């Protein structure tokens, strides 16, 4: 299922709509008044943020271990 971020050009109010909501929304509103972007679902976005956090944490730990190893070899 695709999701769309719909932003009103005048009020800057944003909404995230799925396919069905998107088609119903634009039957009642003029499409020219809105900016439309494809986006991830809120569930997928949260999952991607979690993966990014884990990857950053692992990189930070690896960097600290390498720096510690380098410093102990110099001494």
RACOR-V343257 format. One line per field, one symbol per residue. ss: DSSP state (h for helix, s for strand, l for the rest). burial: # if it has 24 or more other ideal C-beta (glycine too) atoms within 12 Angstrom, else .. A space follows every 50 residues. Layout:
ss = ???
burial = ???
//
This chain:
ss = llsssssslllllssssshhhhhhhhhhllhhhssssssllhhhhhhhhh hhhhhhhhhhhhhhhhhhhhhhhhl
burial = ...#.#........###....#...........#.#..#........... .........................
//
